[in-house]
């Protein structure tokens, strides 16, 4: 019995029409990246596991896809210890990349003598996470990243906000750009009297949209935070008002105005950085709403400054873009004190948003502009088709001389907009008939009238 074909859960096939839509997304994002001076690189799908482990926090490490060593990977493994982590490291030396930022940091250090600083790069490649598949969450998905490394200037943060604004304006999607600063979260842990729990606090509050405030408070309590500490954090997570009002409240808390009376220099620095960034954003006249969200944590341990998240306003789905500032990610690879900031577009979720909102432009379905029906006059058609292709027109000649209905059906299924039917009479007259299948308009052209045919096809 033949095996039923299938693919792993959390992955997807993409047919021609879907690829046309995806390439529309990639081309739009790529074009905006280039206008801001970003250059493209690519890195391998797999990295050494030592490169990946410890960069995404404990929960991130659990989601790494590990690659079994080639050959008999288990030949010399001692299973007696029962230590699954140790055994895993013995049989798996490589893993599929979890994101594009850590491989980028590795790339920068490895090629530091070949690249200019600040280094502005973009990267459009798939990543893999051993997550539980659900709506809007996949195990294999594309990221479209832009990063600037080698500068601490918040003009880089501004450019990323502008890039987000421009991309989604071009895609005709209304979004809200949410921002926070990791230093505010550090300050929050400090005024709560739990500076050693900043990672636990961050991981918990990063889930607030998914599990709600009460569950976040319960998780913080489970991580060892006292009721008093949770009481200091809670009102910050529900703080209302405009951006300036939120920063004013946070500044007061970090100056010693919380119930604990503790002053946080880290928190005050975060307020200062956000005030500067908001000033730049105001100057740039960004059209999308920009909102400070103090519950925004983005649970990746390498963020140290500004953090971003982008939500679609008219479609229910998770974050479609995110990123932040990292001050020493390259330090673990031997290049300390090199600050960077980046943004990542989730292409698969953006695809779902554009599909759900019916925002893809008409005409993306087909890669072919005109189909030449096969009426037995292929020798007459071949030079005409070659000349049109040389002018950038996508053409096909149907391969078999068969029933015209079958050829019409082929054009319809592929979404080909223009059909040419040329038999012996047309060949004798030296003309090419073209018909727009949507409007029904048709016209005959001399076989050498390329300009006329192209105008009709593209009209």
Buried (B, 14 or more C-beta within 10 A) or exposed (E): EEEEEEEEEBEEEEEEBBEBBBBBBBEBBBEBBEEBEBEEBEBEBBBEBEBBBBBBBEEBBEBBBBBEBEEEBEEEBEEEEEEEEEBBBBBBBBBBBBBBBBBBBBBBBEEBEEBEEBBBBBBBBBBBBBEEEEEBBBBBBBBBBBBBBBBBBBEBBBBBBBBBBBBBBEBEBBBBBBBBBBBBBBBBBBBBBBBEBBBBBBBBBBBBBEEEEEEBBBBBBEBEBBEEBBBBBBEBBEBEEEBEEBBBBBBEBBBEBBBBEBBBEBBBBBBBBBBBBBEBBEEBEBEBEBBBBBBBBBBBBBBBBBBBBBBBEEBEBBBBBBBBBBBBBBBBBEBEEBBBBBBBBBBBBBBBBBEEBEBBEEEBBBBBBBBBBBBEBBEBBEEBBEBBEEEEBBBBBBEEEEEEEEBBEBBEEBBBBBBBBBEEEBBEEEBBBBBBBEEEEBBEBEBEBBEBBBEBBEE
